[in-house]
Structure formats: structure tokens, C-alpha cells
């Protein structure tokens, strides 16, 4: 095993740090957990072989401090760095710095991160291998004169997007030409202020689309896909429920979609785990590439459950220089998996984040149930980071059975001390549209507007 | 007697609406009841901190970007 004898530094926190430590240990790697002052009592710090404090609670002064993390890596003799998701995971400069310091970076090259991180460059790369993208400008648009032929092609509504934006930030929607002419000039100034880059591009807004994404693994030469996930249930553009396979994709679309993801990842000599995100229009059967996330994703477990592949372990192996251990024909999917995000938020108070102490915790069990978390009884959830407490993942032989298992497992899950989003998921698992797979990316927000006030009340077991 | 403005939530305290904007209030500024004097970031969401009564800000008791607890005094009013 290439991992044996090495030492992996985990440059992240929360449940993903725990997930990475577990994978590393199974590969025979020692682990170093870096942590902020607010995370001294974290499960990741307790599980790792060594732990190094890197700064005060605020992420900008700890988990985003490249120098402090590199110093911890040098001081402990780390041979590799895993960035998890968020924080520095898609920071090409950090990837380069890790490699320049003689350590393995558990991710794609800085060059691949830069290419895919620039939305305009990523679209061009997609076009080069005939992967469809949402109709829009094939580059930056600076003036109304440049924009007019594009909006004639896309029609309205159209999105004005910041090239350096992402995660739903830096987007303006114009529903007609008058609105467009008003928004374009200010959007550039706003993008410059928010992201330090005033570059803009245009994209047709496809309403009522579904979010599907394809998991890939590459070793720098070969790329395989591990099928798709659907993540259409979102609130404020944050995914709350993810599943695999998508309940909406006909088999012939699935094949074309997954093949397009492999073609694009192979075109950039992709190394590591990555996800290509698409919009899917279930009225036309068309899919459109939107962006690639060059890291492991929060929702990776649903893919692990239907394929039996440990994505984090394989990601570490290929980034330590091993060849991919599987060919495409070796990867099969079985059954259906659903993941729901259990967040420290109060559904009865418009999902107000709520840090605090976990007084009691009962983790669901039984067949096909997995709970990836960093909480334990007595743990105090700090206010400085995101609200994700854990991910409840279920697998079963088909979607209907997986929904029943999810409802059963959510009933067993007990977290006392702080409010959580458990009851939102309980209600969703029983909701007719969700059960039929009839949803799109704005479905949940509409449903919350009409039904959300019921969420504070006790759900019957 | 000095009055205090306390943090309604635990999190990170910001004196400015955005990094490139001027602070909401400087020491010596007057505030009206309900006026915003800062932001608290809790779990990546931002919440306004409002003065509960009118007065003049004598001093801020925490720095911009300091970690604060719920109920912690942020500023003293005269």
C-alpha cells in the first residue's frame, strides 16, 4: 500500500475531518489534525494521532491561514495534506504551496483547480469536448453592445453571473431587456467589490430545473464515473437532501450524462475525486454542465452506498500516486441511497442557526443506516463555522424502501440541547411530491413558504 | 450610569457592514433605539445588533472580528 508509513495532515474540521481521519487510518497513514482554539474538544482532535493548534476561532485566522497550516505540516513531518471541502479545498495557491513544500496534495493540480474554478474557462473546456452548457456568453461580457447578440440567443430570463462567484453568490436575474440594461453596469462593480474580479458572463435561466451531478475519480491519466446524484432539494441554494440515483433520469440520459462528465474530467487530466454539476430539464431531457467542484463533496456518501466504493480512500490513494484500481466496467450500482443534512438550525424560527451544547444523542442503527458526524454528548457546537452537525445516510433496495428506512432512522435519531433540522426531513420523507420524486431546485423554498410553519410542531412517530 | 449593548447571539462581531465599508458607528457617535451598531456572524449567517435604547457610544468593549458570547457587552453608552 502506498499509504503505509506516511502522515496525512487534515486541513479542515467537523464531520469531514473525522471522515478523512477514518479513511487515512484504514490506509495505514498517521494523521495530524490542525484546529482552531474553538475546536480543541472536537472529535477530530481526539481521533487524530497528533493535533496542532493553528489560531483563534475565526476561520480567517485559522483554517484559512495557509502559512499556519504549512508550518504545522512541516513541524509534524506530514507527507500529505487533505483539504476536505470548503475552506482551502479549492484554493489553487494552497495546492501549489503544499506541493512546493514537498508534500502530496490530496486533490487535483493547482492548474486544474484554476481552470475549473474560472467559470468561463470551464465552459470553454466543456465545449471543446462537446459537453453541453447552459446557453449564454462564451466568455466575459463587458458592455451592453457585447451583450445584445448573446441575449438575443438566450432570451429571458437571463442570469448575469460574476466569473469569480459561486455557491449562488454573485448572480443577478434580468427578466426583460429594460431590467437587463439597468443591472449589467452595476453587476460588474458589485462583482469587483465582492470577489476582487469584475468579470461577468451571461447564462439563460432554466426555471424548474433539477440539480444532478456526476461523481468522478481520476489518477491523472484515466477517469471513471460513479454515476450521478440528485440534489434538487435546496434552501437558499444550499443542498439539504441528496440521493443516488436520480429518480428523474431515464437510463439513456444517464449514460450520456456520465460519459460527458468523464470526457470533461479526462480533458483536464483530472486527479482525485471531483464532481461535475449539471442542470437537468426533465421536460426536455436536456442536461447542461454548470461547474466542476474539484474536491470531495458533502454528499459523497450516497455514491459510496450505491457503488460500494470508499471515495475518500480512493481519493487519497490516487493523490499519493497510485493508479486507479478500478475500470469503468467494474463499477456497478445497486439500490438507492438518500442523505439528509442534520443542521444546528431551528426550522420553527426560519432556520436560525443555533450553536450550543449537545445534551443527549441517540444515533440510529440497523441495516443500511450510516450517520457521519462529529457530535457527541456534552460537545458544544461552536458558533464560528457552518451549521452541519451530521449527515444521516440510508441505503435500501429501491427508492420507496429507502424512504421508509429514512423515516424510521430519523425517528430513532435524538439530539437534545439544540434545535436541529431533523423534523424538516421527517416531513419531507412523508411528503407526496418528494415520495414521487417530483421536485426541482426551487421546490423546497415554495413548499416551506406554504407548509414551513408546521415544522416547529412535533411529528408523530 | 453606563448602559450597555449586549450581543444577542454567540459568534463573530463586525463593526462594518462589509470589509470595504466604514463602521456603522464610531465612539462618540449618538445612537437611536433600534439603530444598527454592528453585525454578529453565527454559523455563516449575519444578524444585526441593534441599540435597545438611545444614547452616545462611550466605547466599544470588543474589537472588530472578535469572538463574542451571547449576552456579552459589546459597547457602553452614555
Interface residues (C-beta under 8 A of the other chain):
Chain A: X38 X56 X57 X58 X60 X193 X344 X345 X352 X353 X355 X383 X384 X385 X386 X387
Chain B: X9 X10 X11 X12 X18 X20 X42 X43 X44 X45 X65 X67
